[in-house]
Amino acid sequence: MDYFAQQLINGLVLGSIYGLIAIGYTMVYGIVGMINFAHGDIFMIGGFIALITFLILISLGLTAVPVILLVVLLVSMAITALYGWTIERIAYRPLRHSFRLAPMLSAIGMSFVLTNYSQVAQGARVKPIPPFITGGYTLHESQDGFVIQLSNIQIMVVITTIVLLAIFTWLVSRTRLGRDMRACEQDQTMAALLGVDVDRTISMTFVIGAALAAVAGLMYLLYYGLVDFFMGFVAGIKAFTAAVLGGIGSLPGAMLGGLAIGLIETFWSAYFSVEYKDVAAFSILIVVLIFMPTGLLGRPEVEKV
């Protein structure tokens, strides 16, 4: 049970990171009806921006850890949100009323552009950083010497995810922007006739999704201590799987799917074979979609006539 509890903690932390990325996928799909395949690379860009900001602040002699974390968080969110806005403006908006496959092909192309741009700009090698947040708590020590540990960075990842999810839920349900987003999700034409600025609402959706991906990139950097140009593809596929598993278009479903994928990967790696953890995650996705085609919390689409 001690080993199980430790893997449960690890799985929840990994699932929290996947969930933050998955929210960006499900937001864009809910409003525009397309899969933003470049979103995983936005997560990667956020990780690189966080790393560069870390190095700049340390080179300037700043040593206060809370101040460094706050500055890195704000800078990475702001710059990555600008990336998200630019991508929507250049790659997606001109194709919004084109045939259905055009935005998807543009998204795939933008994913390759961002990946190769990062490879050229930052190099192909993995970029490690020394442990920045250390320490933790010993929850239990068994008689055979196995210790259940909860590190400070794990606590930080989970608390950050909960706080951001609460803020985003309030944003969607209580603010004018949230009402506009829900109106565009139901019917963009009618929303425009009622005074909703559809272009602005869609742009803000990309901006918010990119900012959440930047937070996930920072959490990934702090938790694993490295970034590389290819991590966006792998994490993006996992987060997209999480969004589909939870129900594409459902925000609670995206977080639930992220936690599910993180737990499946962690427990499979711990009790079976780490080489087949991805096979296990995708196999369970297939089984769920066979019996629940809309995902765990997804709603069936009602075609308007």
ABEGO torsion letter per residue (X at the ends): XAAAAAAAAAAAAAAAAAAAAAAAAAAAAAAAGBBBAAAAAAAAAAAAAAAAAAAAAAAAGBABAAAAAAAAAAAAAAAAAAAAAAAAAAAAAAAAABBAAAAAAAAAAAAAAAAAAAAAAAEABBBBBBBABBEEBBABBBAAGBBBBBBAAAAAAAAAAAAAAAAAAAAAAABAAAAAAAAAAABAAAAAAAGBBAAAAAAAAAAAAAAAAAAAAAAAAAAAGBBBAAAAAAAAAAAAAAAAAAGBGBAAAAAAAAAAAAAAAAAAAAABBAAAAAAAAAAAAAAAAAABAAEAABBBBBBBX
